């Protein structure tokens, strides 16, 4: 009953946030020299990472999380424009109570709670205050305010008196903390400055940590914020270097590219089992992991050229994936590294099972979907949706002897002027990958006819997928797209026109060596990255968030 009484003000905030998209909300009207606040709901993965980092990876999440929404190509941008629905809030409450029960339970309390009560059957304000102070700093990603701490200690005391258990009281108070908007949302506070609103030190800490680690600030980063070190270029650079050298940077890299490449779509991936009997859920899971391992190896562990992701011949394999590549794998449960011969069409990112599986239909490959993915995901070039009345019947005749290959069928389909415009943009980049079927298996023919993998991009002609990779590597849009995506991912919104010159400088710097860690350090330590743009209107919504309410 106590928990439900404490819900009401929080639920009111949740319903308020559900009423409209949120971006940079001001605590007070612009122009009065007062701060503004930007809210970004934790993504599903950020929620998991946060609970794991604070309480341990063995803590089990007992419930579902609110769905993420993709905006401007990224879930992390969508997080700035979604809210917690009333139904979703109840799910968060179930998760919070489950986590709190595990944290205060007999199995974990000895190492997660830094003190013992004088009597476990009674309230102990001193021990509760110590635990809630230390844990609240990690959960809120800043120190608790005096009134917040007072309220949480009071909640723990009242619940302990009702249940005659100190740990039950602490569990109740922690559960309340884990459904606060201050936890469920990344709250970034900006103070007025010449270029917008400069983030305070705590906001800098969490923006940097979610950019590099996809998780909350650790105690060392929070200490640096508290000491004012993040307000100096040297202090910010020292923390960025430390974080990039950490193994958690690999987790952050995986998170960024999973978002950029749309890997959340693996949850709904399916293939026709009759046509592709080698495909199953484990194959899809391993295909996703295969690409992420390649990305981390090339960009982080090897500190290699970003463009070489498109042409590397290295491939990570499991026994599940081996049959699709026709490569024997010795390890029964782990991963092995192999290398394709020169010219093999499965080289590089575009030849990975993950890419060709995601951008194919359940029963056939799709040059159009693959070309669209290259344009939108790797080059940041928007491809318009097809008109609602398009006739796809010719393209779907996969067993046609008159039009045996996808190129033949698309050529016939594109005689309709309504279709030709978009297909001229997508198909030249997708047709070279027709050497790979809808699950990534190598093939040279379709319906008995040899597959033509030639094409042209940006004035560069090529004959095979390796040539496509070379053409894309020469396209400056490849590197500029990564930079703009990285900024939008970290900031939660695309760059504004006022930031164009600075983004251009980032792109120029990145092209000096195309090194991903160097890009992320430049981005994470740039003053403009830690600035909220000025609201478009002088009249902005007022949202009063009360932590612990």
NORLIN-V320901 format. One record per residue. N is the residue number from 1. BURIAL is + if it has 16 or more other C-alpha atoms within 10 Angstrom, else -. Layout:
n: {N,N}
burial: {BURIAL,BURIAL}
This chain:
n: {1,2,3,4,5,6,7,8,9,10,11,12,13,14,15,16,17,18,19,20,21,22,23,24,25,26,27,28,29,30,31,32,33,34,35,36,37,38,39,40,41,42,43,44,45,46,47,48,49,50,51,52,53,54,55,56,57,58,59,60,61,62,63,64,65,66,67,68,69,70,71,72,73,74,75,76,77,78,79,80,81,82,83,84,85,86,87,88,89,90,91,92,93,94,95,96,97,98,99,100,101,102,103,104,105,106,107,108,109,110,111,112,113,114,115,116,117,118,119,120,121,122,123,124,125,126,127,128,129,130,131,132,133,134,135,136,137,138,139,140,141,142,143,144,145,146,147,148,149,150,151,152,153,154,155,156,157,158,159,160,161,162,163,164,165,166,167,168,169,170,171,172,173,174,175,176,177,178,179,180,181,182,183,184,185,186,187,188,189,190,191,192,193,194,195,196,197,198,199,200,201,202,203,204,205,206,207,208,209,210,211,212,213,214,215,216,217,218,219,220,221,222,223,224,225,226,227,228,229,230,231,232,233,234,235,236,237,238,239,240,241,242,243,244,245,246,247,248,249,250,251,252,253,254,255,256,257,258,259,260,261,262,263,264,265,266,267,268,269,270,271,272,273,274,275,276,277,278,279,280,281,282,283,284,285,286,287,288,289,290,291,292,293,294,295,296,297,298,299,300,301,302,303,304,305,306,307,308,309,310,311,312,313,314,315,316,317,318,319,320,321,322,323,324,325,326,327,328,329,330,331,332,333,334,335,336,337,338,339,340,341,342,343,344,345,346,347,348,349,350,351,352,353,354,355,356,357,358,359,360,361,362,363,364,365,366,367,368,369,370,371,372,373,374,375,376,377,378,379,380,381,382,383,384,385,386,387,388,389,390,391,392,393,394,395,396,397,398,399,400,401,402,403,404,405,406,407,408,409,410,411,412,413,414,415,416,417,418,419,420,421,422,423,424,425,426,427,428,429,430,431,432,433,434,435,436,437,438,439,440,441,442,443,444,445,446,447,448,449,450,451,452,453,454,455,456,457,458,459,460,461,462,463,464,465,466,467,468,469,470,471,472,473,474,475,476,477,478,479,480,481,482,483,484,485,486,487,488,489,490,491,492,493,494,495,496,497,498,499,500,501,502,503,504,505,506,507,508,509,510,511,512,513,514,515,516,517,518,519,520,521,522,523,524,525,526,527,528,529,530,531,532,533,534,535,536,537,538,539,540,541,542,543,544,545,546,547,548,549}
burial: {-,-,-,-,-,-,+,-,-,+,+,-,+,+,+,-,+,+,-,-,-,+,+,+,+,+,+,+,+,+,-,-,-,-,+,+,+,+,+,+,+,+,+,+,-,+,+,+,+,+,+,+,-,+,+,-,-,-,+,-,+,-,-,-,+,+,-,+,+,+,+,-,+,+,+,+,+,+,+,+,+,+,+,+,+,+,-,+,+,+,+,+,+,+,+,+,+,+,+,+,+,+,+,+,-,-,-,-,+,-,-,+,+,-,-,+,-,-,-,-,-,+,+,+,+,-,+,+,+,+,+,+,+,-,+,+,+,+,+,+,+,+,+,+,-,-,-,+,+,-,-,+,+,+,+,+,+,+,+,+,+,-,-,+,+,+,+,+,+,+,+,+,+,+,+,+,+,+,+,+,+,+,+,+,+,+,+,+,+,+,+,+,-,-,-,+,+,+,+,+,+,+,+,+,+,+,+,+,+,+,+,+,+,+,+,+,+,+,-,-,+,+,+,+,+,-,-,-,+,+,+,-,-,-,+,+,+,-,+,+,-,-,+,+,-,-,-,+,+,+,+,+,+,+,+,+,+,+,+,+,+,+,+,-,-,+,-,-,+,+,+,-,-,-,-,+,-,-,+,-,-,-,+,+,-,+,+,+,+,+,+,+,+,+,+,+,+,+,+,+,-,-,+,+,-,+,+,+,+,+,+,+,+,+,+,+,+,+,+,+,+,+,-,+,-,-,-,-,+,-,-,-,-,-,+,-,-,-,-,+,-,-,-,+,+,+,+,+,+,+,+,+,+,+,+,+,+,+,+,+,+,+,+,+,+,+,+,+,+,+,+,+,+,+,+,+,+,+,+,+,-,-,-,-,-,-,-,-,-,-,-,-,-,+,+,-,-,+,-,-,-,-,+,+,+,+,+,+,+,+,+,-,+,+,-,-,-,-,+,-,-,+,+,-,+,+,+,+,+,+,+,+,+,+,+,+,+,+,+,+,+,+,-,-,-,+,-,-,-,-,+,+,+,+,+,-,+,-,-,-,-,+,-,+,+,+,+,+,+,+,+,+,+,-,-,-,+,+,+,+,+,+,+,+,+,+,+,+,+,+,+,+,+,+,+,-,-,-,-,-,-,-,+,-,-,+,+,-,-,+,+,-,-,+,+,+,+,+,+,+,+,+,+,+,+,+,+,+,+,+,+,+,+,+,+,-,-,-,-,+,-,-,-,-,+,-,+,+,+}
